[in-house]
Amino acid sequence: MNFEIFLATAPGLENALYDEVKGKAFKQVKVVKGGVTIKGGWPEVWRANLWIRGASRILARVASFRVQHLSQLDMRAREIVWGDILHPHIPFRVEASCAKSRIYHSGAAAERVEKAICETLRAKSAPDADVTVMVRIDRDICTISVDTSGDLLHKRGFKAHVNKAPMRENMAALFLQQCGYKGTEPIYDPMCGSGTFVIEAAEIAARLNPGRARHFAFEKLVTFDPAEWDKMRSVTRQANDDVHFYGSDRDEGAIKMSADNAARAGVSAYTTFTQQSISDITPPCDSAGLIILNPPYGTRIGESKKLTPLYQSIGNVLRSNFTGWRVGIITSDATLAKATKLPFLPTGEPIQHGGIRINLYQTDALA
Ligand SMILES: C[S@@+](CC[C@H](N)C(=O)[O-])C[C@H]1O[C@@H](n2cnc3c(N)ncnc32)[C@H](O)[C@@H]1O
């Protein structure tokens, strides 16, 4: 049985996610607002959760219909054969959102669908259930989906420690991809924090699946086949051992955190972390590759000015010591990016992240 599968990502990264999904042999890949859709069955759902680095969650579309009244929603929700998807003995919860629709009360919409499932399946709902049914009503079109991921997918299941402002793994993977990284060149993050860029890059080169060691909500659905899933997960691919990945940070705690996180992810052999201030950095290896970093960026008035000297020293050290390297800097502040005086290429559309708009500023190989 084929149905629509929605892979969500941060708004602004939809095209980057499309490129990743297309490159991994999924069918009927389309860009939509907030993500991409593919067509497939449950094995594709499992594979997408296991393989795709750039998605934040993966939803299986269960039904889509036009609706204008809560009574219609109730009736259509009862037509879905819930017993084909949910186990009666595993609790579920319903989340709803409404936009520009006759049904505007998301709480009431969630309640109707929840009641329909409880009564038709004889199942119980619970606010902390691992299985979530998602109801989205947009311009009177209701889409009902099951969240197949559970915890958001940037949680790869390895990081025991995170620093103050970590980059989400799924976004880091898409920024690396947008910078042209394919797993075959050195990567250096000189403000590595908890090591996200370095570890993602190393995992890509080692051809490790991002979902290899965590659990997913789909394991609690009727459609789950543990034997097939084990088979899918046990396929390993030849690592690219020729390349190494580097991180540095002025903070000793960050270096320890990064090294621990890399060890848990199984990429210690491919990574080196050293304590260093940005103004002291030099190329960590002979062949040039990609420098990628998200420096601190101020979100409050006045912070931007204070950070200008830091961005100036990033620009100075990269322009003088890193000939031949490409640069990718993620920041929310165009003025700070400009303060580096790096020869940035035109930027793409901004990415919405935690209430702010960030951008990837990238260069060609520095002359
Ligand atoms: C926004 S965080 C980076 C987060 C990181 N990408 C991650 O995913 O965890 C910025 C990092 O820059 C480091 N930093 C700030 N000023 C620095 C400097 N002058 N030299 C080196 N590192 C610096 C901080 O210690 C912090 O870890």
The ligand as a Gaussian input file, in Angstrom:
#p B3LYP/6-31G(d) Opt

LIG

0 1
 C       26.876000      28.940000      18.954000
 S       28.152000      28.018000      19.680000
 C       28.495000      26.799000      18.469000
 C       27.632000      25.605000      18.642000
 C       28.100000      24.386000      17.922000
 N       27.983000      24.524000      16.465000
 C       27.312000      23.160000      18.398000
 O       26.556000      22.595000      17.626000
 O       27.388000      22.822000      19.570000
 C       29.538000      29.094000      19.547000
 C       30.825000      28.514000      20.119000
 O       31.873000      29.475000      19.879000
 C       32.796000      29.382000      20.931000
 N       33.585000      30.639000      20.956000
 C       33.177000      31.885000      21.273000
 N       34.185000      32.764000      21.128000
 C       35.265000      32.065000      20.717000
 C       36.608000      32.406000      20.376000
 N       37.053000      33.662000      20.469000
 N       37.450000      31.439000      19.941000
 C       37.008000      30.137000      19.827000
 N       35.751000      29.759000      20.172000
 C       34.893000      30.696000      20.588000
 C       31.940000      29.171000      22.166000
 O       32.708000      28.575000      23.210000
 C       30.819000      28.277000      21.633000
 O       31.106000      26.924000      21.889000

